Structure formats: structure tokens, C-alpha cells
Amino acid sequence: MDSIIAAASVLAAGLAVGLASIGPGIGQGNAAASAVEGLSRQPEAENQIRSVLLLSFAFMESLTIYGLVVALALLFANPFLT
């Protein structure tokens, strides 16, 4: 039974990281595309657009890190494995 739980934990950890990175990846692509479009329309607002873009990238990356934390908890701090 422990091998089934260990295999399920590894599978769940892989899914946690994979699914947690899909959303922020799409969001970062959309944000970068919008920033490039905004820079092409208003080049004088470059500093403001860049600062908002970098701040939003940091928030999006934190979502991926949460998925990594869940995956590490499933792998190393699993309460179901004895």
C-alpha cells in the first residue's frame, strides 16, 4: 500500500507544478504582449509600464512558487507515508 501512496504522491507533485505553471505562463505572455503594445503606442510611458510589468511578473511567479511548495510537501512531508 505504501508504494501506491508514494506513486500517487509523485504523480500529484508533478501535476501540481505543471498545472500551477500554466496559468502564470499564459498571464505573463499576455502581460508582455500588452506591455509591448503599450510601449509602441506611448513610448514616453516606458518607465511606468516597465515598473508595473515587473511588479505583475513578480505576483504571477509567486503563484508558480506556491505550486512548487505544494509539490515539495507532497514529496517530502507526506503524512500518508509511514
C-alpha positions, 0 to 999 in steps of 0.5 A: 500500500505504501508504494501506491501512496508514494506513486500517487504522491509523485504523480500529484507533485508533478501535476501540481507544478505543471498545472500551477505553471500554466496559468502564470505562463499564459498571464505573463505572455499576455502581460508582455504582449500588452506591455509591448503594445503599450510601449509602441503606442506611448513610448514616453510611458516606458518607465511606468509600464516597465515598473508595473510589468515587473511588479505583475511578473513578480505576483504571477511567479509567486503563484508558480512558487506556491505550486512548487511548495505544494509539490515539495510537501507532497514529496517530502512531508507526506503524512500518508507515508509511514 
